[in-house]
Amino acid sequence: MRAVVMRVASARVCVGSRVAGAIERGLLVLVSVGNDDGPRDAHWIADKVVALRIFRDAAGLMNRSLAEAGGAVLLVSQFTLHGDARRGRRPSFVAAAIGPLARTLFEAVGTELAGRGVSVAYGEFGADMLVESINDGPVTILLDSKRTF
């Protein structure tokens, strides 16, 4: 499972003219489920998202976690994070999970986050979405539950 974690002042996802999910201060988390992912990967991603020390403390240092800072998460599915563009000009997405597996594990990340007391808003799984964010910092962290990077 892969995730792009962005510290944001605010973020929202629109599907058509409807706002599907929105947060104020917190993290915008783009998540991609791989074919070989399972519940342990969802657990690992949720643990990392909650515990990453990327919020400023009183001294202005990135020393506080989401749990300590009290921010929310906007969780958005993005299968293209498993895109492989090493060869040619058209990325291959064969490593990305599709259908029920992808949806189940994506939702498991949200459930794990909520179980840790985090307020979670969602994009719409499988929809064509417009994602807006006001990045804070900017701070952007890449996560991979298989630790390939």
C-alpha positions in Angstrom: 0.0 0.0 0.0 1.3 3.4 -0.9 0.3 6.8 0.5 1.2 10.5 -0.1 0.7 12.4 3.1 0.4 16.2 2.9 0.1 18.5 5.8 -2.7 21.0 4.9 -4.3 24.1 6.3 -7.5 22.8 4.6 -8.5 20.3 1.8 -11.6 19.2 0.1 -12.8 16.8 -2.6 -15.5 17.5 -5.1 -17.4 15.0 -7.3 -19.2 17.1 -9.9 -20.6 20.1 -8.0 -20.9 18.1 -4.7 -18.3 18.3 -1.9 -17.6 14.7 -1.0 -15.3 15.4 1.9 -13.5 18.3 3.5 -11.2 19.1 6.4 -9.6 22.1 8.0 -6.1 21.7 9.5 -4.7 18.1 9.2 -3.5 15.7 6.6 -4.6 15.0 3.0 -3.7 11.4 2.5 -3.8 9.9 -1.0 -3.9 6.0 -0.8 -3.2 3.3 -3.4 -3.8 -0.4 -2.7 -1.6 -2.9 -4.4 -2.5 -6.4 -5.6 -0.4 -8.0 -2.9 -1.7 -5.8 0.0 -3.7 -7.0 3.0 -5.1 -5.9 6.3 -1.5 -5.6 7.8 -0.7 -3.0 5.1 -3.8 -0.9 6.0 -2.8 -1.1 9.7 0.8 -0.1 8.9 -0.3 3.0 6.8 -2.8 4.1 9.5 -0.2 3.7 12.3 2.3 5.8 10.3 -0.2 8.5 9.4 -1.3 9.0 13.0 2.3 8.9 14.4 4.3 10.9 11.8 5.8 13.9 13.7 5.2 16.5 11.0 3.3 19.2 12.9 5.0 22.2 14.5 5.6 22.4 18.2 5.8 25.6 20.3 9.4 26.1 19.0 8.3 25.8 15.4 10.0 22.3 14.9 8.2 19.4 13.3 7.9 17.5 16.5 4.2 16.7 16.9 2.1 13.9 15.5 -1.5 14.2 14.1 -2.7 12.7 17.3 -0.9 15.4 19.3 -1.9 18.2 17.0 -5.5 17.2 16.9 -5.9 17.5 13.1 -8.2 15.6 10.8 -7.6 13.4 7.7 -9.0 13.6 4.3 -8.6 10.2 2.8 -8.6 9.9 -1.0 -8.2 6.7 -3.1 -5.6 7.2 -5.9 -4.6 4.0 -7.7 -2.2 5.9 -9.9 0.4 5.8 -7.0 1.0 2.2 -8.1 1.8 3.4 -11.7 5.0 2.2 -13.1 6.5 4.6 -15.6 10.0 3.2 -15.8 9.6 2.0 -19.4 7.9 3.7 -22.2 5.5 6.7 -22.0 2.4 5.1 -20.8 2.4 4.1 -17.1 1.4 0.5 -16.2 -1.1 0.1 -13.4 -1.0 -3.7 -13.2 0.3 -3.6 -9.6 -2.7 -1.6 -8.4 -5.6 -3.5 -6.9 -9.0 -3.1 -8.3 -12.6 -3.7 -7.2 -13.6 -5.1 -3.9 -10.0 -5.7 -2.6 -9.0 -2.1 -3.2 -12.2 -0.6 -1.7 -12.0 -2.9 1.4 -8.4 -2.1 2.2 -8.9 1.6 1.5 -11.8 1.7 3.8 -9.8 -0.3 6.4 -7.3 2.5 6.5 -10.1 5.0 7.4 -11.5 2.6 10.0 -8.1 2.2 11.6 -7.6 6.0 11.7 -11.1 6.5 13.2 -10.4 3.8 15.7 -7.4 5.9 16.9 -9.6 8.9 17.5 -8.9 10.7 14.2 -11.7 12.6 12.5 -11.8 11.1 8.9 -13.4 12.6 5.8 -13.4 10.7 2.5 -13.2 11.3 -1.2 -15.5 9.0 -3.3 -13.9 5.7 -4.1 -13.6 5.1 -7.8 -15.0 8.5 -8.8 -13.5 11.2 -10.9 -12.6 13.8 -8.2 -11.3 17.3 -8.0 -9.0 17.6 -5.0 -8.2 21.0 -3.6 -5.7 21.6 -0.8 -3.8 24.4 0.8 -0.5 22.8 1.7 1.0 23.8 5.0 4.8 24.1 4.8 4.7 22.4 2.3 5.2 19.1 4.0 4.8 16.0 1.8 5.8 12.5 2.9 5.7 9.3 0.8 4.8 6.0 2.5 5.0 2.4 1.2 4.0 -0.5 3.5 6.4 -2.7 1.6 9.2 -0.2 2.3 10.3 0.0 -1.3 11.3 3.6 -0.7 
